[in-house]
Amino acid sequence: MRHYDGQVGRATLVIVAIFAAMTVGADDPTPKEPDQREIMLPGLTRSGSVLLPNGWSLRPAGKQSPLGDLPVILAENPKFPILAILHAGYGEHEVWTLDAKSGQTIARAAIPASFSGLVWSANGDRLYVGGGFDDLIYGFDHKDGLLSNKSTFRYPDRTPLQKESGPGGKKRQRVTAGLAVSADGKSLWAANAFGHTLARFDTESKALISEIELGLDSYPYGLALDENAGRLYVSLWGAAKVAIIDIKANALDGEYETQEHPNEMLTAKQGRYLYVANANRNTVTVLDTNKGQAIETINTAIAPQAPAGSTPSSLALTPDESILLVANANTNDVAAFNVKDAGKSTPLGFIPVGWYPTSVRASRDGKTLWVTNGKGGSSRANRDGPRPGFSGGSEGRTRQYIAGLLQGTLSTIPMPAPRQMAEYSRTVYACSPIKKDDPAGVTGPQAAKNNPIPSKVGDPSPITHCIYIIKENRTYDQIFGDMPEGNGESSLCLFPEKVTPNHHALAREYVLLDNFYVESEVSADGHEWTMGAYATDFVERTWPLGYRGDGRVPFPAEGNFAIATPAGGYLWDRAAAKGVSYRSYGEFIDNGKTPADPSTTKVKALQGHFDPKYRGYDLDYPDQKRADRFLEELAEFEKAGEMPRLIVLRLPNDHTSGTAPGKPTVTAMVADNDLALGRVVEGLSRSKFWPKLAIFVVEDDAQNGSDHVDAHRTVALAISPYVKRKSVDSTMYSTSSMLRTIELILGLDPMSQFDASSRPMSMSLPGCWMHRPTRFDRRT
């Protein structure tokens, strides 16, 4: 193991047993050349499609127009050819107005903060916008696409609300999501997602008329108004229900059951039917409001048996109400259904759009579709990304921070005829690793025969234990950019071999993975993807608000909110379902007040399956102490002769504290992390479990660095007697690939469409796995 002595500014070799314990025999393979097949990298391909870091592709239909940061909702003016688009991402929060015919931007109106909520008055001369965690609603006068005379709707003295349901401060924020306005323009309703209420305002006086409590953790989201029936429908994002509001009595008048994460809704046939998108399932619930029950559940996934992950998050109907359009955010498509006969829908096909579609609308004349794509049309490299611990830098550096790197787009698509729809559907399948008629739901590429990674769940593997180590925020170039064996850029390498000798030695001795990507942008969605192969719409829509510096926004992930849990659960849920033993060290764990106090967890599946003495995310606590604690337990496992088959271990200090006064330097913290990793691997390699063990190491995200290939490219390691030694594997992998590899080894079912369809870390020729353990000498 090698240790970086940051105090004297030089690398010092400390000869210990880690690499001696992994010493190869005389027949050990020599360093291998990288695979000579074509290497796939994110970006524009020869075919004209855009390859994303997760291995999916984009080839959006229609015309693509640039937008701002995370467009979340689009609304067509009911009287004039004007579109309004609300942006509520990491960057500027603003409303854009566009000419609906030409697509040209007319005006941009900045607002301090937003989350969602956008609605025109019936006559088209007013626009209302949600004010996010400011607990405001904004009103604008409108004429010819120009917005003026901004007015504000306020809650008087923060009207007392029921008990706070999660972290984020003593005063619970309301945070407007959905908005609706009466036909006469006199009443404005607001669904308050984090306040769990429905508010009603008088638009003339701007006074609050009423506020209805809808239940703790209900997270009211979308609104659908049926004035003829005297009803307002409120989707309860966190409760899998729709609340029915009597608008005359200003009171709750019942509920409908849906599936998880109901969001946007539409009424049809003069209010007889209500369509509800369920983002945490691949479904739309069709409700008959006369019967008071669901009459159909429409599957929106591109493979009917696919696990969760499509994320249907927006709905539109053609003017004649014959075609329902559903934006599937995570699979980058719009699903179309013939709904002329309510309750007996038939699929028409899929339309390819941009990355993470957030809103779909059909024009009033039925000739055009508009789709806002939250992450735009491509990922990007970020040579001018963050450089932690280094002063100076230009505006360009800030702008290439990954949270604001992916700017949205607008897809303008002529309404497709049947032949065009068939062609679009073929494109959607070509852009996805999912097979249309896979009877198993989703089956990704399979390992070769006799590979230690089974070809399917349930097949045997000679590997019996997996250690999954999660670190924080580094790009590939930051750590491995100095390794000539791989595709690195040395000028971007901030923590070279003298700082991270153990990372380098492990990559060089085992396999250098130089084409590995995270699906996430930051730690909030990163830990969700790392443990669940998916981040819900709740997480994706919330984290940008907190990362832009608003301290009122709670951290939406890692067990803090039940609503953040994916439908397919997390890796430990899959282990529990198959009777596979598991233990967490610091992941989804709440630290005690001091290091001497025990940690706790809110996650039910982790109760009794985590180490209360292991400290989770705390940058004032050295990774060396985390390594100490794990090695203590490892010694106990050795004595007992058994160890949990799945271990999740968090080593967070490569996150660093930046240039914060009184904190260790970034170099010292990364070196601490490197040494801790080396010690953990050393201990495992010298244990009795080593011959049947695989260690996987990955960053939760790559947000705090630069990379010349892609801002999502990251550090990953695979360490095992079964790894092909001294090799370079440039196969395109992602975090989901690593999860699928673990699942196949341990016999666990996939959690989402993304791990189910991903390429396991066995497919390159030569790949990083060999079917025979490498010999090693444990006598040293």
Secondary structure, DSSP 8 states (H G I E B T S, - for coil): -EEEETTTTEEEE---HHHHTT---TT---------S----SEE-TTS-EE-TTS-EE---SEEEE--S-EEEEEE-SSSSEEEEEE-SSS--EEEEEETTT--EEEEEE-S--SS-EEE-TTSSEEEEE-GGG-EEEEEEEETTEEEEEEEEE-TT----S---SSS-SS----EEEEEE-TTS-EEEEEETTTTEEEEEETTT--EEEEEE--TT--EEEEEEEGGGTEEEEEETTTTEEEEEETTTTEEEEEEE--SSEEEEEEETTTTEEEEEETTTTEEEEEETTTTEEEEEEE-SSSTT--S---EEEEEE-TTS-EEEEEETTTTEEEEEE-SSTT--EEEEEEE-SEEEEEEEE-TTSSEEEEEEEEET-----TT---TT-----HHHHHTSGGGT---EEEEEE---HHHHHHHHHHHHHTSS--TT-TTS-------TT-SS-SSTTS--S--EEEEEEE-S-BHHHHHTT-TTSS--GGG-SS-TTT-HHHHHHHHHSEEE-SEE-S-SSHHHHHHHHHHS---HHHHHHHHHHHTT-TTS----TTS-GGGS-TT--HHHHHHHTT--EEEESTT-B--SSTTS--B-S-GGGTTSB-TTS--S-TTS-HHHHHHHHHHHHHHHHHHT---SEEEEE--GGG--TT-TTS--HHHHHHHHHHHHHHHHHHHHTSTTGGGEEEEEEES--TTS--SS-TTBB-EEEESTTB-TTEEE-S-EEHHHHHHHHHHHHT---SSHHHHHS--TT-SSS-SB-SS--------
